[in-house]
Amino acid sequence: MKISIGKKTDIGCVREANEDSFYLELPQEGAPQGSTSQGGAGSPGRYALLLVADGMGGQVAGKEASAIAVDVVKALFTAQAKAKKPLKDIKRFILAAFREANQAVFKKGEANEANMGTTLTTAFIDNRNAYIGHVGDSRAYLLRGREIRQVTEDHSLAEDMVKKGKATREEVRTSPMRSMLTRSIGTKAEVAVDDPIGIELEDGDVLVLCTDGLTNLVDEQEILSVVHNTADLQKACNKLVDMARKRGGHDNITVIAAEFGALKRIRGLGIKAKTVVVKSVKGVKRKRIFIAAIGLLVAIFMLLTYLLVSNYIGQDRFYKAPTTEGGTSSQ
């Protein structure tokens, strides 16, 4: 099945460094050239790999943590791909790769006396089957036709509150708890890794992996709409990152997407994504002055109106009720 790819990472509008890392690798035929922890390569084997990681621990530590996790999984994947043999248990391979990545980040943190950690989300693709491994609050989505589904579950305090019925999803959407992780790669010597999720791919399916720099500002229905209303995945990824930036870009933003076969795009599907341009301080001040001036003019107008009305009432010329022939007012 043909695989088309889109990818984009951005520092955002606030952070001083990009602590996200990503990687993608496709079977060699038709794959992009080059290989870096923030790029793509052609695999000599039958498998494909998508990876995103969002580092924590500060500019240097966070970037190093995400890069180490990605590099460990990439190296293990490359060794398996070169073997050119069917992998008997992909789920076990993913679990082992995540635990090895955890150990590598944890040991580096100990050596540097730094609190390092990262999220890690991967899609391991074997022909028409995808297996999703995940720790943290980066996400994997499956787009199929008119629908989008979040495949992964956020390992965060906010998600725990929702699952326990102590808060709604809308209530935690803007809560600080959404960024408080209950699990991450490298912050402890051992990490719990959920059993990887298997997906039987259909023609036209799209997998989207992204960090929370995107999902905190762009919701899933907007992701669905952008993919359907954009000519190709690269342009869709560019547009999604641009939307997050225009809404503040409070964090690093990374998104990669893979289209299997050909999605039958439905123009106009979903909501029309709206962007909110962040106003500059100067722009806000001008707006306040303008509002104050309008308020002053309204007050002057009301005062003049009051004086005029009072004057007419005093002269008995202001809309008096009609009188009867006897000279009294009609009731």
LUMVEX-911567 format. One record per residue (C-alpha): x, y, z; residue in one letter; residue number from 1. Coordinates in Angstrom, 3 decimals. Example, Ala and Ser with C-alpha at 12.3 -4.5 7.8 and 13.67 -1.06 7.14 Angstrom:
BEGIN
x/y/z/residu/num
12.300/-4.500/7.800/A/1
13.670/-1.060/7.140/S/2
//
This chain:
BEGIN
x/y/z/residu/num
0.000/0.000/0.000/M/1
1.361/3.422/-0.975/K/2
2.277/5.647/1.975/I/3
2.262/9.465/1.672/S/4
3.882/11.539/4.397/I/5
3.628/15.027/5.892/G/6
5.768/16.415/8.710/K/7
6.367/19.713/10.485/K/8
7.990/20.867/13.707/T/9
8.125/24.427/15.027/D/10
9.565/26.179/18.066/I/11
6.292/28.059/18.603/G/12
5.941/31.671/19.702/C/13
7.123/31.528/23.329/V/14
9.819/28.879/23.923/R/15
13.498/29.635/23.352/E/16
14.310/26.137/22.065/A/17
12.502/23.259/20.360/N/18
12.474/20.295/22.766/E/19
10.412/18.094/20.418/D/20
11.978/15.352/18.299/S/21
10.462/13.253/15.556/F/22
11.457/10.579/13.091/Y/23
9.867/8.693/10.234/L/24
11.091/5.824/8.142/E/25
9.389/4.122/5.204/L/26
10.114/1.027/3.139/P/27
12.856/1.974/0.684/Q/28
10.732/2.175/-2.464/E/29
9.546/5.773/-2.900/G/30
10.860/6.851/0.497/A/31
12.429/10.265/1.192/P/32
16.207/10.390/1.408/Q/33
18.323/11.385/4.372/G/34
18.221/10.250/7.977/S/35
18.220/12.374/11.112/T/36
16.412/12.404/14.449/S/37
14.218/15.111/12.899/Q/38
13.775/13.742/9.431/G/39
13.110/10.612/7.433/G/40
14.804/7.729/5.698/A/41
14.190/4.734/3.478/G/42
14.124/1.403/5.298/S/43
15.732/-1.629/3.663/P/44
13.043/-3.838/5.191/G/45
9.275/-4.235/5.003/R/46
8.370/-2.000/7.934/Y/47
7.610/1.694/8.449/A/48
8.050/3.758/11.612/L/49
6.648/7.084/12.862/L/50
7.906/8.666/16.107/L/51
7.202/11.858/18.064/V/52
8.635/12.862/21.452/A/53
8.150/15.956/23.618/D/54
11.065/16.535/25.984/G/55
10.908/17.865/29.547/M/56
13.483/19.292/31.898/G/57
14.487/22.606/30.353/G/58
15.876/23.713/27.028/Q/59
18.952/21.448/26.896/V/60
17.738/18.534/29.047/A/61
14.343/18.340/27.347/G/62
15.790/18.350/23.855/K/63
18.378/15.743/24.809/E/64
15.761/13.510/26.442/A/65
13.471/13.470/23.409/S/66
16.388/12.934/21.008/A/67
17.768/10.007/23.067/I/68
14.375/8.272/23.205/A/69
13.852/8.665/19.465/V/70
17.391/7.506/18.647/D/71
17.101/4.366/20.796/V/72
13.842/3.236/19.177/V/73
15.152/4.178/15.729/K/74
18.338/2.105/16.193/A/75
16.404/-0.965/17.343/L/76
13.956/-0.545/14.462/F/77
16.741/-0.181/11.896/T/78
18.423/-3.353/13.129/A/79
15.148/-5.242/12.792/Q/80
14.401/-3.752/9.356/A/81
17.806/-4.799/8.038/K/82
17.109/-8.382/9.079/A/83
14.360/-8.453/6.422/K/84
12.521/-11.117/8.396/K/85
8.945/-11.009/9.671/P/86
8.824/-9.855/13.283/L/87
7.044/-12.579/15.259/K/88
5.808/-10.304/18.018/D/89
5.733/-6.599/17.146/I/90
3.999/-5.685/20.405/K/91
6.778/-7.267/22.457/R/92
9.360/-5.451/20.330/F/93
7.664/-2.078/21.000/I/94
7.452/-2.707/24.753/L/95
11.145/-3.659/24.869/A/96
12.117/-0.595/22.804/A/97
10.210/1.760/25.125/F/98
11.811/0.250/28.223/R/99
15.271/0.546/26.686/E/100
14.564/4.169/25.760/A/101
13.437/4.790/29.342/N/102
16.658/3.344/30.729/Q/103
18.795/5.414/28.347/A/104
17.097/8.708/29.267/V/105
17.087/7.892/32.998/F/106
20.801/7.035/33.043/K/107
21.639/10.206/31.104/K/108
19.657/12.253/33.625/G/109
21.522/10.639/36.520/E/110
24.887/11.264/34.836/A/111
24.012/14.928/34.230/N/112
22.333/15.305/37.640/E/113
19.289/16.597/35.767/A/114
15.613/15.721/35.898/N/115
15.134/14.604/32.304/M/116
12.061/13.100/30.713/G/117
10.048/12.888/27.525/T/118
6.814/11.661/26.033/T/119
7.090/9.027/23.324/L/120
4.481/7.947/20.779/T/121
5.188/5.595/17.893/T/122
3.394/3.882/15.038/A/123
5.113/0.702/13.855/F/124
3.641/-0.317/10.487/I/125
3.832/-3.798/9.001/D/126
2.095/-3.854/5.606/N/127
-1.601/-3.240/6.425/R/128
-1.208/-3.341/10.190/N/129
-0.192/-0.506/12.510/A/130
0.845/-0.913/16.142/Y/131
0.766/2.134/18.408/I/132
3.113/2.424/21.386/G/133
2.678/5.330/23.782/H/134
3.807/6.991/27.029/V/135
2.875/10.572/28.010/G/136
0.455/13.072/26.477/D/137
1.573/13.254/22.863/S/138
-1.158/11.670/20.749/R/139
-1.927/9.367/17.853/A/140
-5.135/9.841/15.838/Y/141
-6.708/7.614/13.212/L/142
-8.684/9.355/10.463/L/143
-11.010/7.066/8.552/R/144
-13.445/8.638/6.100/G/145
-15.552/11.229/7.898/R/146
-14.353/10.262/11.380/E/147
-11.340/10.865/13.610/I/148
-10.490/8.840/16.702/R/149
-7.860/9.421/19.359/Q/150
-6.049/6.084/19.568/V/151
-3.826/6.881/22.548/T/152
-4.821/7.841/26.082/E/153
-3.160/10.819/27.776/D/154
-1.117/9.848/30.824/H/155
-1.974/13.030/32.720/S/156
-3.727/14.166/35.905/L/157
-6.422/15.764/33.767/A/158
-7.247/12.465/32.051/E/159
-7.325/10.686/35.408/D/160
-9.835/13.262/36.706/M/161
-12.075/12.695/33.677/V/162
-11.893/8.886/34.004/K/163
-12.834/9.082/37.691/K/164
-15.789/11.356/36.910/G/165
-14.344/14.245/38.936/K/166
-14.226/16.614/35.967/A/167
-15.532/16.868/32.412/T/168
-13.303/16.969/29.378/R/169
-14.312/20.581/28.764/E/170
-13.418/21.536/32.351/E/171
-9.881/20.146/32.079/V/172
-9.289/21.455/28.552/R/173
-7.711/24.666/29.871/T/174
-6.659/23.332/33.286/S/175
-2.960/23.262/34.280/P/176
-3.519/19.565/35.087/M/177
-3.560/18.744/31.387/R/178
0.240/19.189/31.324/S/179
0.923/17.295/34.571/M/180
2.020/13.840/33.453/L/181
1.495/10.647/35.422/T/182
3.902/8.742/33.158/R/183
6.893/9.699/31.043/S/184
10.051/8.214/29.592/I/185
13.188/8.664/31.710/G/186
11.906/10.329/34.880/T/187
12.052/7.021/36.799/K/188
14.129/3.855/36.511/A/189
11.065/1.892/35.433/E/190
8.076/2.976/33.369/V/191
4.687/1.343/32.834/A/192
3.972/0.909/29.129/V/193
0.452/0.053/27.987/D/194
0.009/-2.894/25.649/D/195
0.467/-1.512/22.099/P/196
-2.755/-0.987/20.157/I/197
-3.141/-2.834/16.865/G/198
-5.014/-1.300/13.913/I/199
-5.883/-3.070/10.666/E/200
-5.394/-0.332/8.098/L/201
-7.860/0.348/5.297/E/202
-7.288/2.179/2.036/D/203
-7.503/5.912/2.704/G/204
-6.686/5.754/6.420/D/205
-4.541/8.545/7.854/V/206
-2.456/8.313/11.024/L/207
-1.544/11.601/12.741/V/208
1.022/11.737/15.548/L/209
1.537/15.052/17.354/C/210
2.741/16.721/20.538/T/211
0.513/18.690/22.907/D/212
1.769/21.964/21.439/G/213
-0.755/21.207/18.705/L/214
-3.582/19.488/20.601/T/215
-3.788/22.153/23.331/N/216
-4.715/24.705/20.648/L/217
-6.245/22.725/17.768/V/218
-8.996/20.183/18.452/D/219
-9.488/16.855/16.707/E/220
-12.400/17.987/14.534/Q/221
-10.200/20.771/13.191/E/222
-7.470/18.221/12.397/I/223
-10.019/16.149/10.474/L/224
-11.280/19.221/8.629/S/225
-7.800/20.438/7.662/V/226
-6.743/17.028/6.296/V/227
-9.888/16.753/4.176/H/228
-9.774/20.346/2.947/N/229
-6.071/20.445/2.050/T/230
-4.597/19.018/-1.140/A/231
-1.866/16.896/0.488/D/232
-0.550/15.934/3.912/L/233
2.490/18.205/3.860/Q/234
0.293/21.250/3.291/K/235
-2.086/19.972/5.975/A/236
0.752/19.669/8.523/C/237
1.974/23.164/7.624/N/238
-1.529/24.561/8.107/K/239
-2.068/22.830/11.466/L/240
1.200/24.218/12.846/V/241
0.303/27.678/11.509/D/242
-3.072/27.501/13.272/M/243
-1.408/26.670/16.596/A/244
1.048/29.544/16.170/R/245
-1.746/32.022/15.421/K/246
-3.504/30.942/18.608/R/247
-0.504/31.721/20.743/G/248
2.026/28.961/20.043/G/249
2.660/28.535/23.787/H/250
4.681/25.337/23.302/D/251
6.768/23.585/20.662/N/252
4.550/22.136/17.938/I/253
5.205/18.880/16.085/T/254
2.944/16.876/13.782/V/255
3.630/14.013/11.395/I/256
1.018/12.245/9.284/A/257
0.895/9.160/7.082/A/258
-1.781/8.477/4.458/E/259
-2.223/4.851/3.403/F/260
-3.492/4.514/-0.136/G/261
-5.631/7.517/-1.055/A/262
-8.054/9.288/1.252/L/263
-11.244/10.327/-0.556/K/264
-11.179/13.948/0.542/R/265
-14.558/15.528/1.246/I/266
-14.289/19.251/0.600/R/267
-16.043/21.311/3.241/G/268
-16.129/18.405/5.716/L/269
-16.127/19.411/9.366/G/270
-15.935/22.820/10.883/I/271
-14.268/25.785/9.276/K/272
-11.238/26.162/11.494/A/273
-10.997/29.647/12.924/K/274
-7.749/31.239/13.991/T/275
-7.412/33.861/16.653/V/276
-4.599/36.291/16.022/V/277
-2.738/37.207/19.191/V/278
-2.894/40.985/19.608/K/279
0.204/42.971/20.415/S/280
0.339/45.075/23.591/V/281
0.284/48.234/21.438/K/282
-2.808/46.971/19.640/G/283
-4.570/46.270/22.941/V/284
-3.803/49.789/24.233/K/285
-5.160/51.387/21.053/R/286
-8.327/49.316/21.340/K/287
-8.844/50.429/24.952/R/288
-8.361/54.101/24.045/I/289
-10.839/53.744/21.183/F/290
-13.437/52.123/23.470/I/291
-12.950/54.856/26.091/A/292
-13.421/57.577/23.448/A/293
-16.634/55.952/22.208/I/294
-17.883/55.721/25.807/G/295
-17.182/59.432/26.379/L/296
-19.045/60.412/23.192/L/297
-22.042/58.285/24.216/V/298
-22.103/59.959/27.647/A/299
-22.016/63.453/26.094/I/300
-24.799/62.505/23.689/F/301
-26.964/61.194/26.523/M/302
-26.384/64.367/28.556/L/303
-27.334/66.624/25.625/L/304
-30.418/64.495/24.981/T/305
-31.447/64.799/28.631/Y/306
-31.062/68.598/28.590/L/307
-33.037/68.878/25.336/L/308
-35.853/66.667/26.636/V/309
-35.992/68.568/29.920/S/310
-36.230/71.847/28.003/N/311
-39.125/70.628/25.845/Y/312
-40.992/69.151/28.817/I/313
-40.679/72.487/30.629/G/314
-42.365/74.228/27.680/Q/315
-45.199/71.667/27.437/D/316
-44.162/70.856/23.900/R/317
-42.930/67.272/24.283/F/318
-45.435/64.705/22.997/Y/319
-48.351/65.624/25.305/K/320
-51.353/63.284/25.206/A/321
-54.219/64.543/23.006/P/322
-57.004/66.370/24.874/T/323
-60.774/65.933/24.608/T/324
-63.213/68.664/23.623/E/325
-63.758/69.401/27.328/G/326
-60.118/70.189/27.677/G/327
-59.123/67.126/29.740/T/328
-56.750/64.403/28.688/S/329
-58.296/61.239/27.217/S/330
-57.925/58.033/29.233/Q/331
//
